[in-house]
Amino acid sequence: MRLKKFIPKILRPLFEERDDGNDMIPPKSMSFVGKGDFVKIGLEFRRHFIELAGLRPEHRVLDVGCGIGRMAIPLTEYLSPAGGYWGFDIVRQGIDWCSARITPKFPNFHFQHSDVYNKHYNPDGQVRACDYRFPFEDDFFDFIFLTSVFTHMVPADLENYLREIARVLKPGGKCLITFLLHNDESAGLIRAGRSDLDFVHEMDGYFTTKPHDPEAAIAYDENAALLFFDRCGLAVEPPVRYGSWCGRAQYLSYQDIVVAGKRTAA
Ligand SMILES: C[S@@+](CC[C@H](N)C(=O)[O-])C[C@H]1O[C@@H](n2cnc3c(N)ncnc32)[C@H](O)[C@@H]1O
């Protein structure tokens, strides 16, 4: 771009052109959602949402911690006008991008910023995640997902989010959530040096790779994580689909995947 030198550096990513012409996909320099192929991972999860949790085109969907649209973009080609997508995140830049690039083309896709504190992602946030009430009414969504979000949240925050998920899910609605689960197999692989993530620091109810910035990466004991679901009104639908993050030979995805349904009153 010949005019590039006149554009302030911070705004340049907005003018970067993509080879495939899809201007909803952010340039690499703007993405903060981790390594890996942005497009492939979004397509992979759309398949998991459909095959593991029964997502349908007419569903109302909530993406908690929606980042910069990695999961929303492939859903634009799947959800029908009868369905809808709502995403919120604590990083303003991701919400601004998605609101500018996705909503004008797909008005049933909504993005909202939440000023929730997270030491790693939003250290100036004003609301504690353990107190945050999702900005939606009860029983509103058919399907809720969190991809690589509880891998950055401490136990009190995770528990409140699971309660909120149960509140805003319709009876019979489903959620799909990724984790890094500490169990005998993953602990053995970590000890053997096979894991990408070295969860050797045990904190209060979780493991981290960085005790000074614990929310950079958090693993939960598998049994403790599944108990949280139960306590919060969500029934886990086995099996847990284990991931390759710790060096497993057999896996479905990179992180571990848990599917659960909203428990109906007895
Ligand atoms: C690794 S990124 C994943 C983003 C997105 N889910 C995806 O898969 O592309 C982790 C995301 O979690 C978000 N996050 C962390 N704590 C959060 C919280 N308490 N509420 C909502 N989002 C949160 C971060 O802002 C960040 O966008």
The ligand as a Tripos MOL2 file, in Angstrom:
@<TRIPOS>MOLECULE
LIG
   27    29     1     0     0
SMALL
NO_CHARGES

@<TRIPOS>ATOM
      1 C1         -7.0950  -17.3230   24.2140 C.3       1 LIG1
      2 S1         -8.3050  -16.0940   24.0650 S.3       1 LIG1
      3 C2         -9.6200  -16.9770   23.2650 C.3       1 LIG1
      4 C3        -10.6060  -16.0870   22.5840 C.3       1 LIG1
      5 C4        -11.7540  -16.8000   21.8600 C.3       1 LIG1
      6 N1        -12.5790  -17.5270   22.7750 N.3       1 LIG1
      7 C5        -11.2200  -17.7070   20.7800 C.2       1 LIG1
      8 O1        -11.2220  -18.9310   20.9530 O.co2     1 LIG1
      9 O2        -10.7580  -17.1750   19.7670 O.co2     1 LIG1
     10 C6         -8.9310  -15.8900   25.7080 C.3       1 LIG1
     11 C7        -10.0370  -14.8760   25.7800 C.3       1 LIG1
     12 O3        -10.6660  -14.9300   27.0500 O.3       1 LIG1
     13 C8        -11.0660  -13.6240   27.3580 C.3       1 LIG1
     14 N2        -11.3640  -13.5320   28.7960 N.ar      1 LIG1
     15 C9        -10.5260  -13.6830   29.8410 C.ar      1 LIG1
     16 N3        -11.1810  -13.5040   31.0010 N.ar      1 LIG1
     17 C10       -12.4700  -13.2480   30.6690 C.ar      1 LIG1
     18 C11       -13.6490  -12.9670   31.4090 C.ar      1 LIG1
     19 N4        -13.6410  -12.9150   32.7450 N.pl3     1 LIG1
     20 N5        -14.8150  -12.7490   30.7450 N.ar      1 LIG1
     21 C12       -14.8510  -12.8110   29.3910 C.ar      1 LIG1
     22 N6        -13.7550  -13.0610   28.6340 N.ar      1 LIG1
     23 C13       -12.5930  -13.2700   29.2620 C.ar      1 LIG1
     24 C14        -9.8620  -12.7970   26.9200 C.3       1 LIG1
     25 O4        -10.1350  -11.4450   26.8210 O.3       1 LIG1
     26 C15        -9.5380  -13.4550   25.5900 C.3       1 LIG1
     27 O5        -10.2500  -12.8720   24.5220 O.3       1 LIG1
@<TRIPOS>BOND
     1     1     2 1
     2     2     3 1
     3     2    10 1
     4     3     4 1
     5     4     5 1
     6     5     6 1
     7     5     7 1
     8     7     8 2
     9     7     9 1
    10    10    11 1
    11    11    12 1
    12    11    26 1
    13    12    13 1
    14    13    14 1
    15    13    24 1
    16    14    15 ar
    17    14    23 ar
    18    15    16 ar
    19    16    17 ar
    20    17    18 ar
    21    17    23 ar
    22    18    19 1
    23    18    20 ar
    24    20    21 ar
    25    21    22 ar
    26    22    23 ar
    27    24    25 1
    28    24    26 1
    29    26    27 1
@<TRIPOS>SUBSTRUCTURE
     1 LIG1         1 GROUP 0 **** ****
